Amino acid sequence: FQRAAEAVSLTPSAVSQQVQALESEAGVALFDRSTRPPTLNTQGLQMLDMARAVVRTANEAMDLVSGRRFAGALTLGAVRSSTFGLLPPALVPLKARFPDLRISIRCARSDELLFDVLAGRLDAAIVPEHAQVPKALRWQPFIREPLHVIAPPGVPTGRAAELLARHPYIRYKRNVPLAHLIDAEIARMAVRLDVSMEIDSMYSIVSCVAAGLGASVVPRLSLAGSGGPRVVSVPFGDPQVRRRMGIVERAQHPHRELVALLHEELARRAGTLGVPRRRRTASR
């Protein structure tokens, strides 16, 4: 009791009174006072374990709310997109800053991911600009990615419409906003296409074009790390068509600060294509 009193800057009698008050509240003795000095009995040892757990939980709570530490799970969704390659390296700094953070990722269609974020099954999801985002969700872009017409290596270059008309067309066949964006611009250009293939993977389309099987339209990041011969590439659309990818999340959720850090890292890794995160302003 003397050492405890010194540790908490109280007198030994004050510590003794507090211990007696605790024993009175618990309804049991916590010390065996038949020995000198008194020792913790079985109930006292149980109380000690619980007290340590309470202190540990309180310290963890302060670390979490202050941002010094994060423990738990961050659940993310992502569409299968060329921008997915930005996600793994963007998660590395988060893991380094919060070693106890567990991250799970689920790939699905954008409409499925929007529903899961709205239902709280996901903290956030990486999806393209979407006309059907519910009002309860907030979508912010992190990249504005230009689209390119690509043709086999070594072919004479030209305008986008010329390349598409000159070569068999490899169509991006998916019911997603990007496919609709491409089809709408081609219709506006009034280009007559010779559709030779329909493929649902951008990376597979780039591989087919690199092999000389035709021309297509892809986002810029689809060309990064594709390997093999460099394809001929020209801007798609006049002005050049761009698609925006962003993070959708609920307006209020426990992990919004982590999502904000992820957004900043994704925008940074997108380089000149990155879109900074909009800062929320206080409501009047």
Secondary structure, DSSP 8 states (H G I E B T S, - for coil): -HHHHHHHT--HHHHHHHHHHHHHHHTS--EETTSSS-EE-HHHHHHHHHHHHHHHHHHHHHHHHHTS---EEEEEEE-SSGGGGGHHHHHHHHHHH-TTEEEEEEE--HHHHHHHHHHTS-SEEEEE--TT--TTEEEEEEEEEEEEEEE-TTS----HHHHHHHS-EEEE--SSHHHHHHHHHHHHHT----EEEEES-HHHHHHHHHTTS-BEEEEGGGGTT--SS--EEEE-TTTT-EEEEEEEEESS-TTHHHHHHHHHHHHHHTGGGB----------
